Structures are given as C-alpha cells and as structure tokens.
Amino acid sequence: MKQVRDADRLRAAFTARQVSYRDVAAIGRCSHGTIGNIIKGRPLAPDMARRIARFLQVPVADLFVDAVSSDKRRAVQSKAAA
C-alpha cells in the first residue's frame, strides 16, 4: 500500500495541472471522496498511486510513500514505550 507523502505537494500538483478531485478520481478509478480521504492519509493501492502520479506528470516517489501497516506502527510504539 502507498500513502500520500505530503498533502500540500499533492494539492499543488492538482493546481499545477488545473484538475479537480473528480478529474483525478476518474483516472484513479475511484470516487472524489476517496481522493479526499487519500489526501487526508488513507492508504491506496500502488497501481492507483501510479495512475494518479502519471496523470499529474509527477514521479510516484514525489507524491507517495510506502504505507506503514498498523502492526508495524504498534511494534514501533511498543519499543519506544519500553
């Protein structure tokens, strides 16, 4: 799974290409609400991240990073608390 690297950077890419959430949703094959959730940090499939980045003409790595699973997040938090 992927996750947005920086919501402001993603929004800036939308603005630079003069596209709306709905435009990007059509390319990502999802709803515009899902695009809003992705911007807020919801994980997305790698193929959707690639389609969105290609449409926005930006490298995938500039917009998205590998999402950290909740299991890994808990393990890191447990180690930090110990």
C-alpha positions as CSV (number, residue, x, y, z in Angstrom):
1,M,0.0,0.0,0.0
2,K,1.0,3.6,-0.6
3,Q,0.3,6.8,1.4
4,V,0.5,10.4,0.4
5,R,3.9,11.8,1.2
6,D,2.8,15.5,1.6
7,A,-0.8,16.6,1.2
8,D,0.2,20.1,0.2
9,R,2.5,18.8,-2.5
10,L,-0.3,16.6,-3.9
11,R,-2.7,19.6,-3.8
12,A,0.0,21.7,-5.6
13,A,0.2,19.1,-8.3
14,F,-3.6,19.3,-8.8
15,T,-3.4,23.1,-9.1
16,A,-0.4,23.0,-11.5
17,R,-2.4,20.6,-13.8
18,Q,-5.6,22.6,-13.2
19,V,-7.5,19.4,-12.2
20,S,-10.2,18.7,-9.7
21,Y,-10.6,15.8,-7.2
22,R,-13.2,14.5,-9.7
23,D,-10.8,14.6,-12.6
24,V,-8.2,12.7,-10.6
25,A,-10.8,10.3,-9.3
26,A,-11.7,9.3,-12.8
27,I,-8.1,8.4,-13.6
28,G,-7.7,6.7,-10.2
29,R,-11.0,4.8,-10.8
30,C,-12.5,5.8,-7.5
31,S,-14.8,8.5,-6.1
32,H,-13.8,12.1,-5.5
33,G,-14.4,11.4,-1.8
34,T,-11.8,8.7,-1.9
35,I,-9.3,11.2,-3.3
36,G,-10.1,13.5,-0.4
37,N,-9.5,10.6,2.0
38,I,-6.2,9.8,0.3
39,I,-5.1,13.4,0.8
40,K,-6.0,13.0,4.5
41,G,-3.7,10.0,4.8
42,R,-5.8,6.9,3.8
43,P,-3.6,4.2,2.2
44,L,-4.1,3.5,-1.5
45,A,-3.1,0.7,-3.8
46,P,0.2,1.1,-5.6
47,D,-1.4,0.9,-9.1
48,M,-3.8,3.8,-8.1
49,A,-0.8,5.8,-6.9
50,R,1.0,5.2,-10.3
51,R,-2.1,6.2,-12.3
52,I,-2.5,9.4,-10.3
53,A,1.2,10.3,-10.5
54,R,1.3,9.6,-14.2
55,F,-1.8,11.8,-14.8
56,L,-0.3,14.6,-12.7
57,Q,3.0,14.1,-14.6
58,V,4.9,13.7,-11.3
59,P,7.1,10.8,-10.2
60,V,5.3,8.4,-7.8
61,A,8.0,8.8,-5.2
62,D,7.4,12.6,-5.1
63,L,3.8,12.1,-4.1
64,F,3.6,8.8,-2.3
65,V,5.5,6.6,0.1
66,D,5.0,3.0,1.3
67,A,2.3,3.0,4.0
68,V,3.3,1.6,7.4
69,S,0.9,-1.2,8.5
70,S,-0.9,-0.8,11.8
71,D,1.0,-3.9,13.1
72,K,4.4,-2.3,12.3
73,R,3.2,1.0,13.8
74,R,2.2,-0.8,17.1
75,A,5.5,-2.6,17.3
76,V,7.5,0.7,16.9
77,Q,5.3,2.3,19.5
78,S,5.8,-0.6,21.9
79,K,9.5,-0.5,21.5
80,A,9.5,3.3,22.1
81,A,7.4,2.9,25.3
82,A,9.7,0.2,26.7
